[in-house]
Amino acid sequence: MKLKVGFYFPGGKEIEHEVDGDDTTQIISNIQKHRYYNLVKGDSHYVVDTEKAAYFCVTEIMD
C-alpha cells in the first residue's frame, strides 16, 4: 500500500514523501524507535531529526 509520511516543524516548515509500506502502524513505530528518518523526495535525500519535528503524520493514500 502507498503511504504519505509528513514531518511538520515549528515556523510552518514541512517535508513529506510517499512510501510503500504494510500499514501506518509499522511506519509510526519505526519513526518512534529511531531519532533519524531517511526521506527521499525526487532526486533529493534528507535525514530528518524526528525529535525536532513538532509532529509527524502517516496517511494511507487511497487510489
All heavy atoms as a GROMACS GRO file, in nm:
protein
  512
    1MET      N    1   0.082  -0.117   0.000
    1MET     CA    2   0.000   0.000   0.000
    1MET      C    3   0.088   0.124   0.000
    1MET      O    4   0.202   0.119   0.043
    1MET     CB    5  -0.096  -0.004   0.120
    1MET     CG    6  -0.043   0.053   0.248
    1MET     SD    7  -0.156   0.060   0.389
    1MET     CE    8  -0.244  -0.090   0.382
    2LYS      N    9   0.035   0.233  -0.051
    2LYS     CA   10   0.106   0.361  -0.057
    2LYS      C   11   0.072   0.443   0.066
    2LYS      O   12  -0.045   0.454   0.105
    2LYS     CB   13   0.060   0.440  -0.176
    2LYS     CG   14   0.142   0.448  -0.300
    2LYS     CD   15   0.284   0.467  -0.288
    2LYS     CE   16   0.336   0.491  -0.429
    2LYS     NZ   17   0.474   0.469  -0.440
    3LEU      N   18   0.175   0.500   0.130
    3LEU     CA   19   0.157   0.583   0.247
    3LEU      C   20   0.225   0.717   0.226
    3LEU      O   21   0.329   0.725   0.160
    3LEU     CB   22   0.217   0.515   0.371
    3LEU     CG   23   0.165   0.375   0.405
    3LEU    CD1   24   0.250   0.314   0.514
    3LEU    CD2   25   0.020   0.381   0.445
    4LYS      N   26   0.168   0.822   0.284
    4LYS     CA   27   0.233   0.953   0.283
    4LYS      C   28   0.283   0.980   0.424
    4LYS      O   29   0.207   0.970   0.520
    4LYS     CB   30   0.135   1.062   0.240
    4LYS     CG   31   0.198   1.201   0.240
    4LYS     CD   32   0.109   1.308   0.179
    4LYS     CE   33  -0.006   1.337   0.272
    4LYS     NZ   34  -0.087   1.453   0.230
    5VAL      N   35   0.412   1.010   0.434
    5VAL     CA   36   0.474   1.042   0.563
    5VAL      C   37   0.513   1.189   0.560
    5VAL      O   38   0.584   1.233   0.469
    5VAL     CB   39   0.600   0.955   0.588
    5VAL    CG1   40   0.663   0.988   0.721
    5VAL    CG2   41   0.564   0.807   0.581
    6GLY      N   42   0.467   1.265   0.657
    6GLY     CA   43   0.497   1.407   0.663
    6GLY      C   44   0.550   1.447   0.799
    6GLY      O   45   0.502   1.398   0.902
    7PHE      N   46   0.650   1.533   0.800
    7PHE     CA   47   0.706   1.590   0.923
    7PHE      C   48   0.681   1.739   0.920
    7PHE      O   49   0.704   1.805   0.818
    7PHE     CB   50   0.856   1.563   0.933
    7PHE     CG   51   0.889   1.418   0.952
    7PHE    CD1   52   0.909   1.335   0.844
    7PHE    CD2   53   0.899   1.365   1.079
    7PHE    CE1   54   0.938   1.201   0.861
    7PHE    CE2   55   0.928   1.230   1.098
    7PHE     CZ   56   0.948   1.148   0.989
    8TYR      N   57   0.636   1.793   1.031
    8TYR     CA   58   0.600   1.934   1.042
    8TYR      C   59   0.681   1.997   1.154
    8TYR      O   60   0.688   1.942   1.264
    8TYR     CB   61   0.449   1.946   1.064
    8TYR     CG   62   0.374   1.874   0.956
    8TYR    CD1   63   0.340   1.740   0.970
    8TYR    CD2   64   0.344   1.938   0.837
    8TYR    CE1   65   0.275   1.672   0.868
    8TYR    CE2   66   0.279   1.871   0.734
    8TYR     CZ   67   0.246   1.737   0.751
    8TYR     OH   68   0.183   1.670   0.648
    9PHE      N   69   0.740   2.112   1.126
    9PHE     CA   70   0.834   2.176   1.217
    9PHE      C   71   0.782   2.313   1.260
    9PHE      O   72   0.703   2.375   1.188
    9PHE     CB   73   0.970   2.191   1.149
    9PHE     CG   74   1.031   2.058   1.113
    9PHE    CD1   75   1.006   2.001   0.989
    9PHE    CD2   76   1.111   1.991   1.202
    9PHE    CE1   77   1.060   1.878   0.955
    9PHE    CE2   78   1.166   1.868   1.169
    9PHE     CZ   79   1.140   1.812   1.046
   10PRO      N   80   0.830   2.361   1.376
   10PRO     CA   81   0.793   2.496   1.418
   10PRO      C   82   0.826   2.597   1.308
   10PRO      O   83   0.921   2.580   1.233
   10PRO     CB   84   0.880   2.519   1.542
   10PRO     CG   85   0.911   2.382   1.594
   10PRO     CD   86   0.919   2.294   1.471
   11GLY      N   87   0.745   2.700   1.297
   11GLY     CA   88   0.766   2.801   1.193
   11GLY      C   89   0.698   2.767   1.063
   11GLY      O   90   0.717   2.835   0.963
   12GLY      N   91   0.620   2.659   1.060
   12GLY     CA   92   0.544   2.626   0.940
   12GLY      C   93   0.620   2.548   0.834
   12GLY      O   94   0.571   2.527   0.724
   13LYS      N   95   0.740   2.501   0.864
   13LYS     CA   96   0.816   2.420   0.767
   13LYS      C   97   0.765   2.277   0.769
   13LYS      O   98   0.728   2.224   0.874
   13LYS     CB   99   0.965   2.420   0.802
   13LYS     CG  100   1.028   2.557   0.808
   13LYS     CD  101   1.034   2.620   0.672
   13LYS     CE  102   1.104   2.754   0.680
   13LYS     NZ  103   1.100   2.826   0.558
   14GLU      N  104   0.763   2.215   0.652
   14GLU     CA  105   0.719   2.077   0.644
   14GLU      C  106   0.790   2.006   0.530
   14GLU      O  107   0.837   2.068   0.435
   14GLU     CB  108   0.569   2.069   0.625
   14GLU     CG  109   0.519   2.128   0.493
   14GLU     CD  110   0.368   2.122   0.481
   14GLU    OE1  111   0.301   2.193   0.558
   14GLU    OE2  112   0.320   2.045   0.396
   15ILE      N  113   0.797   1.873   0.543
   15ILE     CA  114   0.851   1.790   0.436
   15ILE      C  115   0.775   1.658   0.441
   15ILE      O  116   0.745   1.606   0.548
   15ILE     CB  117   1.004   1.768   0.450
   15ILE    CG1  118   1.058   1.697   0.327
   15ILE    CG2  119   1.040   1.697   0.578
   15ILE    CD1  120   1.208   1.699   0.315
   16GLU      N  121   0.739   1.608   0.324
   16GLU     CA  122   0.665   1.483   0.317
   16GLU      C  123   0.703   1.407   0.191
   16GLU      O  124   0.758   1.463   0.097
   16GLU     CB  125   0.515   1.507   0.322
   16GLU     CG  126   0.462   1.599   0.215
   16GLU     CD  127   0.315   1.632   0.235
   16GLU    OE1  128   0.269   1.643   0.350
   16GLU    OE2  129   0.248   1.649   0.132
   17HIS      N  130   0.677   1.277   0.195
   17HIS     CA  131   0.701   1.194   0.077
   17HIS      C  132   0.609   1.073   0.082
   17HIS      O  133   0.542   1.048   0.182
   17HIS     CB  134   0.849   1.154   0.066
   17HIS     CG  135   0.893   1.049   0.163
   17HIS    ND1  136   0.994   0.961   0.136
   17HIS    CD2  137   0.852   1.018   0.288
   17HIS    CE1  138   1.014   0.880   0.238
   17HIS    NE2  139   0.928   0.913   0.332
   18GLU      N  140   0.607   0.997  -0.027
   18GLU     CA  141   0.526   0.876  -0.035
   18GLU      C  142   0.618   0.754  -0.028
   18GLU      O  143   0.728   0.754  -0.084
   18GLU     CB  144   0.447   0.873  -0.165
   18GLU     CG  145   0.344   0.981  -0.175
   18GLU     CD  146   0.264   0.978  -0.303
   18GLU    OE1  147   0.280   0.883  -0.384
   18GLU    OE2  148   0.186   1.072  -0.325
   19VAL      N  149   0.572   0.652   0.044
   19VAL     CA  150   0.648   0.528   0.060
   19VAL      C  151   0.553   0.410   0.044
   19VAL      O  152   0.432   0.423   0.058
   19VAL     CB  153   0.718   0.520   0.198
   19VAL    CG1  154   0.821   0.628   0.213
   19VAL    CG2  155   0.618   0.524   0.312
   20ASP      N  156   0.611   0.295   0.016
   20ASP     CA  157   0.536   0.170   0.019
   20ASP      C  158   0.552   0.111   0.158
   20ASP      O  159   0.661   0.110   0.214
   20ASP     CB  160   0.589   0.071  -0.085
   20ASP     CG  161   0.562   0.116  -0.228
   20ASP    OD1  162   0.450   0.165  -0.252
   20ASP    OD2  163   0.651   0.102  -0.312
   21GLY      N  164   0.444   0.062   0.216
   21GLY     CA  165   0.451   0.003   0.349
   21GLY      C  166   0.335  -0.092   0.372
   21GLY      O  167   0.237  -0.092   0.297
   22ASP      N  168   0.348  -0.171   0.477
   22ASP     CA  169   0.243  -0.267   0.510
   22ASP      C  170   0.124  -0.199   0.576
   22ASP      O  171   0.010  -0.230   0.546
   22ASP     CB  172   0.298  -0.376   0.602
   22ASP     CG  173   0.402  -0.462   0.532
   22ASP    OD1  174   0.395  -0.476   0.408
   22ASP    OD2  175   0.490  -0.516   0.602
   23ASP      N  176   0.153  -0.108   0.670
   23ASP     CA  177   0.046  -0.034   0.734
   23ASP      C  178   0.102   0.088   0.806
   23ASP      O  179   0.222   0.100   0.826
   23ASP     CB  180  -0.037  -0.122   0.829
   23ASP     CG  181   0.045  -0.179   0.943
   23ASP    OD1  182   0.141  -0.113   0.989
   23ASP    OD2  183   0.011  -0.287   0.990
   24THR      N  184   0.013   0.178   0.845
   24THR     CA  185   0.056   0.302   0.910
   24THR      C  186   0.120   0.275   1.045
   24THR      O  187   0.215   0.343   1.083
   24THR     CB  188  -0.063   0.398   0.927
   24THR    OG1  189  -0.166   0.333   1.000
   24THR    CG2  190  -0.116   0.444   0.793
   25THR      N  191   0.071   0.175   1.117
   25THR     CA  192   0.124   0.145   1.250
   25THR      C  193   0.272   0.106   1.243
   25THR      O  194   0.351   0.145   1.329
   25THR     CB  195   0.043   0.030   1.315
   25THR    OG1  196  -0.095   0.067   1.316
   25THR    CG2  197   0.089   0.003   1.456
   26GLN      N  198   0.311   0.031   1.142
   26GLN     CA  199   0.451  -0.010   1.126
   26GLN      C  200   0.540   0.112   1.103
   26GLN      O  201   0.646   0.123   1.164
   26GLN     CB  202   0.464  -0.108   1.009
   26GLN     CG  203   0.607  -0.147   0.980
   26GLN     CD  204   0.622  -0.222   0.849
   26GLN    OE1  205   0.535  -0.214   0.762
   26GLN    NE2  206   0.731  -0.292   0.834
   27ILE      N  207   0.498   0.203   1.019
   27ILE     CA  208   0.578   0.323   0.990
   27ILE      C  209   0.588   0.410   1.115
   27ILE      O  210   0.696   0.459   1.151
   27ILE     CB  211   0.517   0.403   0.873
   27ILE    CG1  212   0.512   0.320   0.745
   27ILE    CG2  213   0.593   0.533   0.852
   27ILE    CD1  214   0.646   0.288   0.684
   28ILE      N  215   0.477   0.430   1.184
   28ILE     CA  216   0.478   0.511   1.307
   28ILE      C  217   0.571   0.450   1.410
   28ILE      O  218   0.651   0.521   1.473
   28ILE     CB  219   0.335   0.524   1.364
   28ILE    CG1  220   0.250   0.612   1.273
   28ILE    CG2  221   0.338   0.581   1.506
   28ILE    CD1  222   0.102   0.610   1.304
   29SER      N  223   0.566   0.320   1.428
   29SER     CA  224   0.653   0.251   1.523
   29SER      C  225   0.800   0.271   1.487
   29SER      O  226   0.883   0.298   1.574
   29SER     CB  227   0.619   0.102   1.526
   29SER     OG  228   0.704   0.033   1.614
   30ASN      N  229   0.834   0.260   1.358
   30ASN     CA  230   0.973   0.280   1.314
   30ASN      C  231   1.020   0.422   1.341
   30ASN      O  232   1.134   0.443   1.383
   30ASN     CB  233   0.988   0.246   1.166
   30ASN     CG  234   0.986   0.098   1.140
   30ASN    OD1  235   1.008   0.018   1.229
   30ASN    ND2  236   0.957   0.060   1.018
   31ILE      N  237   0.934   0.520   1.317
   31ILE     CA  238   0.972   0.660   1.341
   31ILE      C  239   0.994   0.682   1.490
   31ILE      O  240   1.091   0.749   1.530
   31ILE     CB  241   0.864   0.755   1.286
   31ILE    CG1  242   0.862   0.750   1.133
   31ILE    CG2  243   0.888   0.899   1.334
   31ILE    CD1  244   0.744   0.820   1.069
   32GLN      N  245   0.910   0.626   1.575
   32GLN     CA  246   0.923   0.644   1.719
   32GLN      C  247   1.047   0.575   1.776
   32GLN      O  248   1.103   0.621   1.875
   32GLN     CB  249   0.798   0.594   1.791
   32GLN     CG  250   0.678   0.682   1.765
   32GLN     CD  251   0.550   0.626   1.825
   32GLN    OE1  252   0.530   0.505   1.830
   32GLN    NE2  253   0.464   0.715   1.871
   33LYS      N  254   1.091   0.466   1.714
   33LYS     CA  255   1.207   0.392   1.762
   33LYS      C  256   1.340   0.459   1.728
   33LYS      O  257   1.440   0.437   1.795
   33LYS     CB  258   1.208   0.251   1.705
   33LYS     CG  259   1.106   0.159   1.763
   33LYS     CD  260   1.116   0.023   1.697
   33LYS     CE  261   1.003  -0.066   1.739
   33LYS     NZ  262   1.005  -0.194   1.666
   34HIS      N  263   1.342   0.536   1.620
   34HIS     CA  264   1.468   0.592   1.569
   34HIS      C  265   1.462   0.744   1.567
   34HIS      O  266   1.361   0.802   1.530
   34HIS     CB  267   1.495   0.540   1.428
   34HIS     CG  268   1.497   0.390   1.420
   34HIS    ND1  269   1.602   0.315   1.467
   34HIS    CD2  270   1.405   0.302   1.376
   34HIS    CE1  271   1.575   0.187   1.450
   34HIS    NE2  272   1.456   0.176   1.395
   35ARG      N  273   1.573   0.806   1.605
   35ARG     CA  274   1.577   0.953   1.606
   35ARG      C  275   1.580   1.009   1.465
   35ARG      O  276   1.524   1.115   1.439
   35ARG     CB  277   1.698   1.000   1.685
   35ARG     CG  278   1.710   1.150   1.684
   35ARG     CD  279   1.814   1.204   1.773
   35ARG     NE  280   1.815   1.350   1.760
   35ARG     CZ  281   1.894   1.427   1.826
   35ARG    NH1  282   1.979   1.378   1.913
   35ARG    NH2  283   1.889   1.557   1.807
   36TYR      N  284   1.647   0.941   1.373
   36TYR     CA  285   1.662   0.994   1.238
   36TYR      C  286   1.582   0.911   1.140
   36TYR      O  287   1.575   0.789   1.149
   36TYR     CB  288   1.810   0.996   1.198
   36TYR     CG  289   1.891   1.085   1.286
   36TYR    CD1  290   1.975   1.032   1.383
   36TYR    CD2  291   1.883   1.224   1.276
   36TYR    CE1  292   2.048   1.115   1.466
   36TYR    CE2  293   1.955   1.307   1.359
   36TYR     CZ  294   2.038   1.251   1.454
   36TYR     OH  295   2.109   1.333   1.537
   37TYR      N  296   1.521   0.980   1.044
   37TYR     CA  297   1.438   0.916   0.942
   37TYR      C  298   1.493   0.956   0.806
   37TYR      O  299   1.509   1.075   0.778
   37TYR     CB  300   1.294   0.964   0.958
   37TYR     CG  301   1.198   0.907   0.855
   37TYR    CD1  302   1.140   0.782   0.873
   37TYR    CD2  303   1.165   0.979   0.741
   37TYR    CE1  304   1.052   0.730   0.779
   37TYR    CE2  305   1.077   0.928   0.647
   37TYR     CZ  306   1.022   0.804   0.666
   37TYR     OH  307   0.936   0.753   0.573
   38ASN      N  308   1.524   0.858   0.723
   38ASN     CA  309   1.574   0.884   0.588
   38ASN      C  310   1.455   0.905   0.496
   38ASN      O  311   1.369   0.819   0.484
   38ASN     CB  312   1.660   0.769   0.538
   38ASN     CG  313   1.787   0.756   0.616
   38ASN    OD1  314   1.853   0.854   0.646
   38ASN    ND2  315   1.822   0.634   0.653
   39LEU      N  316   1.454   1.019   0.429
   39LEU     CA  317   1.342   1.057   0.344
   39LEU      C  318   1.396   1.088   0.206
   39LEU      O  319   1.491   1.164   0.192
   39LEU     CB  320   1.273   1.180   0.406
   39LEU     CG  321   1.147   1.231   0.342
   39LEU    CD1  322   1.056   1.287   0.452
   39LEU    CD2  323   1.174   1.338   0.242
   40VAL      N  324   1.338   1.027   0.105
   40VAL     CA  325   1.378   1.051  -0.034
   40VAL      C  326   1.260   1.117  -0.105
   40VAL      O  327   1.148   1.067  -0.103
   40VAL     CB  328   1.414   0.919  -0.105
   40VAL    CG1  329   1.449   0.945  -0.250
   40VAL    CG2  330   1.528   0.849  -0.033
   41LYS      N  331   1.288   1.231  -0.165
   41LYS     CA  332   1.185   1.304  -0.239
   41LYS      C  333   1.246   1.346  -0.371
   41LYS      O  334   1.336   1.431  -0.374
   41LYS     CB  335   1.139   1.425  -0.158
   41LYS     CG  336   1.021   1.496  -0.217
   41LYS     CD  337   0.964   1.599  -0.121
   41LYS     CE  338   0.843   1.661  -0.182
   41LYS     NZ  339   0.776   1.750  -0.088
   42GLY      N  340   1.199   1.285  -0.479
   42GLY     CA  341   1.259   1.311  -0.610
   42GLY      C  342   1.403   1.264  -0.611
   42GLY      O  343   1.431   1.150  -0.575
   43ASP      N  344   1.494   1.352  -0.651
   43ASP     CA  345   1.636   1.318  -0.654
   43ASP      C  346   1.708   1.360  -0.526
   43ASP      O  347   1.830   1.349  -0.518
   43ASP     CB  348   1.704   1.386  -0.773
   43ASP     CG  349   1.656   1.328  -0.906
   43ASP    OD1  350   1.613   1.211  -0.907
   43ASP    OD2  351   1.662   1.399  -1.007
   44SER      N  352   1.635   1.409  -0.428
   44SER     CA  353   1.696   1.458  -0.304
   44SER      C  354   1.678   1.358  -0.191
   44SER      O  355   1.573   1.296  -0.178
   44SER     CB  356   1.633   1.592  -0.263
   44SER     OG  357   1.653   1.689  -0.362
   45HIS      N  358   1.781   1.347  -0.109
   45HIS     CA  359   1.778   1.261   0.009
   45HIS      C  360   1.791   1.349   0.133
   45HIS      O  361   1.881   1.433   0.140
   45HIS     CB  362   1.893   1.161   0.005
   45HIS     CG  363   1.881   1.064  -0.107
   45HIS    ND1  364   1.840   0.935  -0.090
   45HIS    CD2  365   1.902   1.078  -0.241
   45HIS    CE1  366   1.836   0.874  -0.206
   45HIS    NE2  367   1.875   0.959  -0.300
   46TYR      N  368   1.702   1.329   0.229
   46TYR     CA  369   1.702   1.408   0.352
   46TYR      C  370   1.716   1.313   0.471
   46TYR      O  371   1.667   1.200   0.467
   46TYR     CB  372   1.570   1.484   0.368
   46TYR     CG  373   1.538   1.577   0.256
   46TYR    CD1  374   1.467   1.535   0.145
   46TYR    CD2  375   1.579   1.710   0.260
   46TYR    CE1  376   1.436   1.622   0.041
   46TYR    CE2  377   1.549   1.797   0.157
   46TYR     CZ  378   1.477   1.752   0.048
   46TYR     OH  379   1.447   1.838  -0.055
   47VAL      N  380   1.779   1.361   0.577
   47VAL     CA  381   1.780   1.291   0.704
   47VAL      C  382   1.705   1.381   0.801
   47VAL      O  383   1.748   1.492   0.831
   47VAL     CB  384   1.924   1.264   0.754
   47VAL    CG1  385   1.920   1.196   0.890
   47VAL    CG2  386   2.000   1.179   0.654
   48VAL      N  387   1.589   1.335   0.846
   48VAL     CA  388   1.503   1.414   0.933
   48VAL      C  389   1.532   1.379   1.078
   48VAL      O  390   1.529   1.262   1.116
   48VAL     CB  391   1.354   1.386   0.901
   48VAL    CG1  392   1.264   1.465   0.994
   48VAL    CG2  393   1.324   1.419   0.756
   49ASP      N  394   1.560   1.481   1.159
   49ASP     CA  395   1.575   1.463   1.303
   49ASP      C  396   1.434   1.463   1.361
   49ASP      O  397   1.372   1.568   1.376
   49ASP     CB  398   1.659   1.577   1.362
   49ASP     CG  399   1.689   1.558   1.510
   49ASP    OD1  400   1.616   1.481   1.576
   49ASP    OD2  401   1.784   1.621   1.559
   50THR      N  402   1.383   1.346   1.393
   50THR     CA  403   1.244   1.333   1.436
   50THR      C  404   1.216   1.403   1.569
   50THR      O  405   1.102   1.438   1.597
   50THR     CB  406   1.202   1.186   1.446
   50THR    OG1  407   1.282   1.121   1.544
   50THR    CG2  408   1.219   1.116   1.312
   51GLU      N  409   1.319   1.425   1.650
   51GLU     CA  410   1.299   1.492   1.779
   51GLU      C  411   1.278   1.643   1.762
   51GLU      O  412   1.228   1.708   1.853
   51GLU     CB  413   1.417   1.465   1.872
   51GLU     CG  414   1.423   1.320   1.916
   51GLU     CD  415   1.536   1.291   2.012
   51GLU    OE1  416   1.612   1.384   2.047
   51GLU    OE2  417   1.549   1.175   2.052
   52LYS      N  418   1.315   1.698   1.649
   52LYS     CA  419   1.297   1.841   1.625
   52LYS      C  420   1.164   1.873   1.558
   52LYS      O  421   1.124   1.988   1.552
   52LYS     CB  422   1.413   1.896   1.544
   52LYS     CG  423   1.543   1.893   1.622
   52LYS     CD  424   1.653   1.968   1.554
   52LYS     CE  425   1.776   1.962   1.643
   52LYS     NZ  426   1.885   2.038   1.592
   53ALA      N  427   1.096   1.771   1.508
   53ALA     CA  428   0.966   1.792   1.445
   53ALA      C  429   0.862   1.821   1.552
   53ALA      O  430   0.863   1.761   1.660
   53ALA     CB  431   0.926   1.669   1.365
   54ALA      N  432   0.772   1.915   1.523
   54ALA     CA  433   0.661   1.942   1.615
   54ALA      C  434   0.568   1.820   1.618
   54ALA      O  435   0.519   1.781   1.723
   54ALA     CB  436   0.585   2.066   1.571
   55TYR      N  437   0.547   1.760   1.501
   55TYR     CA  438   0.468   1.637   1.492
   55TYR      C  439   0.492   1.574   1.355
   55TYR      O  440   0.550   1.635   1.266
   55TYR     CB  441   0.319   1.662   1.515
   55TYR     CG  442   0.250   1.747   1.411
   55TYR    CD1  443   0.182   1.688   1.305
   55TYR    CD2  444   0.253   1.886   1.418
   55TYR    CE1  445   0.118   1.765   1.209
   55TYR    CE2  446   0.188   1.964   1.323
   55TYR     CZ  447   0.121   1.903   1.219
   55TYR     OH  448   0.058   1.979   1.126
   56PHE      N  449   0.446   1.450   1.340
   56PHE     CA  450   0.451   1.385   1.210
   56PHE      C  451   0.318   1.317   1.185
   56PHE      O  452   0.240   1.295   1.277
   56PHE     CB  453   0.568   1.286   1.200
   56PHE     CG  454   0.559   1.166   1.291
   56PHE    CD1  455   0.496   1.051   1.250
   56PHE    CD2  456   0.616   1.169   1.418
   56PHE    CE1  457   0.488   0.941   1.333
   56PHE    CE2  458   0.609   1.060   1.501
   56PHE     CZ  459   0.544   0.945   1.460
   57CYS      N  460   0.294   1.284   1.059
   57CYS     CA  461   0.167   1.224   1.020
   57CYS      C  462   0.194   1.115   0.917
   57CYS      O  463   0.277   1.133   0.827
   57CYS     CB  464   0.078   1.333   0.960
   57CYS     SG  465  -0.082   1.272   0.907
   58VAL      N  466   0.126   1.002   0.931
   58VAL     CA  467   0.133   0.894   0.834
   58VAL      C  468  -0.008   0.867   0.785
   58VAL      O  469  -0.097   0.840   0.865
   58VAL     CB  470   0.195   0.766   0.896
   58VAL    CG1  471   0.200   0.654   0.794
   58VAL    CG2  472   0.332   0.793   0.954
   59THR      N  473  -0.029   0.878   0.654
   59THR     CA  474  -0.162   0.868   0.596
   59THR      C  475  -0.162   0.766   0.484
   59THR      O  476  -0.072   0.765   0.400
   59THR     CB  477  -0.206   1.004   0.537
   59THR    OG1  478  -0.192   1.104   0.637
   59THR    CG2  479  -0.348   0.999   0.488
   60GLU      N  480  -0.262   0.679   0.483
   60GLU     CA  481  -0.277   0.583   0.373
   60GLU      C  482  -0.335   0.657   0.254
   60GLU      O  483  -0.433   0.731   0.265
   60GLU     CB  484  -0.371   0.471   0.415
   60GLU     CG  485  -0.386   0.364   0.310
   60GLU     CD  486  -0.476   0.249   0.354
   60GLU    OE1  487  -0.500   0.234   0.475
   60GLU    OE2  488  -0.524   0.178   0.265
   61ILE      N  489  -0.273   0.638   0.138
   61ILE     CA  490  -0.319   0.701   0.015
   61ILE      C  491  -0.414   0.605  -0.054
   61ILE      O  492  -0.378   0.495  -0.092
   61ILE     CB  493  -0.201   0.736  -0.077
   61ILE    CG1  494  -0.108   0.835  -0.006
   61ILE    CG2  495  -0.251   0.793  -0.209
   61ILE    CD1  496   0.021   0.861  -0.081
   62MET      N  497  -0.536   0.650  -0.071
   62MET     CA  498  -0.639   0.569  -0.137
   62MET      C  499  -0.639   0.602  -0.286
   62MET      O  500  -0.639   0.718  -0.322
   62MET     CB  501  -0.776   0.598  -0.078
   62MET     CG  502  -0.781   0.576   0.072
   62MET     SD  503  -0.740   0.410   0.117
   62MET     CE  504  -0.897   0.353   0.171
   63ASP      N  505  -0.640   0.500  -0.369
   63ASP     CA  506  -0.643   0.521  -0.515
   63ASP      C  507  -0.782   0.543  -0.564
   63ASP      O  508  -0.880   0.501  -0.521
   63ASP     CB  509  -0.580   0.403  -0.588
   63ASP     CG  510  -0.430   0.397  -0.562
   63ASP    OD1  511  -0.368   0.501  -0.544
   63ASP    OD2  512  -0.377   0.284  -0.562
   0.00000   0.00000   0.00000
